[in-house]
Amino acid sequence: MVLKLLKTPNMVAGYRLEGNGTDWVSTNNGTVTGASTVAGKQGDALDFDGTDDKIDIPNDASLKFGDGSNDRPFSMSFFVNPDDFDASMSVITTFLPSNAGDYRININGTTGKVQFLLNDSSAGKNPFITSDTGLIAEAWSHVVVTYDGTGGGNCLNDPNGQIYINGVKDGSTFSDDGGTYVAMESGPNDIDIANDNGGSFFDGTIDEVIIFKTELNAEDVKRVSLGLHPLVSG
């Protein structure tokens, strides 16, 4: 039996990736380029070639979580099955090649560790956390990143920002990028899945991407990893 989450009030977008980029939560539909439909973790999924396959989602305020002065909480959930770790691979991002953007979740090309990064374009700062545990190539992993919207220099320092792997909170290392982060700025950038606005293409399969406008707690994360509905609302 394939479990399918239903919409809850704290979701702002959801992509089952069953051959398309349709947003089943709202209307933030994405355009798929090149990816092929394969068996996924829950139903079908999209497989990306690591060269030019991607999904582009038009910019929308509901998918941005800062106003230049203050951040808002959010969480992102997805299943990934990387083919290898030959290069850094982006999963979800609003970044441009100029490094301007709001957030980025990628997998380190050497270690397979998950990296969750925020960007304050005005300050030129990119604080990030890196998971202690690396993902496994050619195996499914469920990943959730959470952020409480605290902003400031310790924005992603635990417990403000957290990474969960397969339903369990992982340890993480925080880097403040050597300066003072204030907040994301909700720039005009589109949201991309499986690439970093023209680079860092993902090589492997992605399934069940969900964006939440709240910080999921540990119980919510565990339930989502099992295909159950989160209990929070907002």
Secondary structure, 3 states (H helix, E strand, C coil): CCCCCCCCCCEEEEECCCCCECECCCCCCEEEECCEEEECCCCEEEEEECCCCEEEECCCHHHCCECCCCECCEEEEEEEEECCCCCCEEEEECCCCCCCCCEEEEECCCCCEEEEEECECCCCECCEEEEEEECCCCCCEEEEEEECCCCCCCCCCCCCEEEEECCEEECEEEECCCCCCCCCCCCCCCEEECCCCCCCCCEEEEEEEEEECCCCCHHHHHHHHCCCCCCCCC
